[in-house]
Amino acid sequence: MTGHDADAHGHGQRGRRSRTLRAVGLTLAVTLVLGAAVAGWAYWHLNDNITGVDLDTALGDDRPARAVTTPSPSGTASAAPLPTGALNILVLGSDSRSGAENQELGGGDSTGARSDTAMVVHLDAGRTGATVVSIPRDTLVTRPSCPLASGGSTAEAYGVMFNTAYAVGGPVCAVKTVESMTNVRMDHFVEVGFSGFAKLVDALGGVTVTTEEDIDDEDSHLHLAAGTHRLDGTRALALARTRHGVGDGSDLGRIGLQQTLVKALLEQISATDLLTSPTRLYSVADAATDGLTTDTGLDSLAELMELAQSLKGLSSAHVTTVTLPVATAPTDPNRVVPQEPAATALWTSLDQT
């Protein structure tokens, strides 16, 4: 090969290498841009799933005092310390979401908003222990006057079912009613619709629960023999809604099943290594935020992630589930009233941990 031929050959190789490098660089650039675009879209989509309600503006200052919280001493210079203070969250299970998915699962329509599940989740200082207090929907309470989004306010009502608060005034009235009956500040509120709950269970691959008696409920379409079962989202939702197939058919029997589901969900989340699968992580996050309504302190993915990260030391073994102590209402054998002094003692204990 002559010198001229060698130069031409060398230039040809360098040209091909240059074109190859440019192609690789372009491919990497496109991949990074697309990856950023997908990540950006995913973040926007998850944020868009969440609806925020401004409780502070709606309820004003006539509320129980907010607990003083202190940040954790841990953390890095580039990341703010995670909060570790005690926290109270009102969690509502609602069939208020209209649409085909909820209607297929037995949800209400746009004119039939109800909240049949109410739990006060108290996170202890340090966030390594929690108490979940279920409030029976049939509890007779004094419902305070509540502001309405359309203007004006509801009338104060005496001896009405607890779940009427949500029906007449939405989450704002539900929070105000809980604060009125407990004298405990609700720092946050979270409302989960039927379809969102079912999707979350499916995204986690199901939950394992053990029932102590046969369940045969035509209303919830659930038929289970006593024993341990792996439930998909539809059957887990049916279990949460089952009332007539257990115990005496009252709301108290259903509450026991719901508390079993809460612990089963926590155990399943702990057992699922989401960080090893971005696809599954997104699927769970999408399901968890699907149709989610929160107060404005939790209505972004960043705020929900901070709350979740602050709970990394909390296991299902350190979650205590209890039901508000109640007694049969003297005016109606189908209703209950808070049993004193046990009910007040329970609410007071939450402010001491």
Steps between C-alpha positions, in 0.01 A plus 500: 500500500643840404519797737214665315291186527584470874399862561174444316440181696579677830271790415228250407531319833501827694197616303310182575600519869392863509166417343459206740581719800259765378230235458567360848501849646177588323341175618606568860375857479164390361477227767575750776250751364233234461580362845469847652179559307353169619610570858356849478173370358480231770557755776241735349252213459539385861464855626195547280339195662477685832230751591575747779252652748607809695384406849685781677325771301162329525512431875695804620641520851208352693667162530700297754860615532754357258764280661852642506725293274878487479713377208719196526868578578596270214530611141762647273604848404318460168180350639272638769459276806190284499226595748462269800228669702168340595237533230125439470350410162130448432467226237165469323388218274251647257271382222453857383703452183261475211584319178490155349785353709346586835151405390625157392651463848179609672585868543255786517402736224563872478202576725563235766821593678559294814792423727443168673856457626668744736827442681709739707862398446720627780875483434702504821790741544791336321266343242586142607159422651142576403146464629209468257163589653193401300184708542179304431294679239183438708635698798259775602681831538444873515590622152631856514413772252732454201601744225393410148714546190205668328466751783303503822512217749310194620287511812620344824327166555458284809483122525578434132708222349870575474518433127243773427780753551663398175166474323398859579836676500768279344844450653499844666195408708634150570821650641315763702266237644790274604682791660182604681436153644864425588655840577800371303644695205499314169830602341406341168219321329505236226202373304525180295238399243381147426689452175822648638505252787436203270772615257752538782442145622538368143818704442648344814416153373215444745481473879488201733234499772371245745130488586381334818154413370327427171387809311192478285382848406274548201521880528879513457502186280764343721503131592801378700551196717675559831877489453783674318438651156691695238267775379518711186376860497136422431473240775699712747257785439208262550654396832530864606133553416369176651254562779214254497717191458686526833413525866163657577488682167586836656767748397722376785558167324599677180744720691686191621546383141617846392760504776622158386536641148699801621761274657502269197568798273785621720655153501468470123658841442790407731549169319499656153840628387375780280840664452626211287224548244430855377203370302338342803587802715318724254206259486465506880544878516240548225254275682569662837430848364213403271202718591673599825373808686710654778543827683732749331784391727513162325373577150829454316716199429793663681297547819363146491851364443634695798223356719572148373875539560436620855315171563778268383554384860133408548404134465160335520608339829504847656160605370218470753144488367210587729137599464349801671332365817125515442175390658154447356322832460214536750280652227566241228619138534651522148730788593786547744638785711853554635541316828635722773739542663683249278454701178641822646789307657588353160506836324698656785761223478574593140622842606745343744707290256 
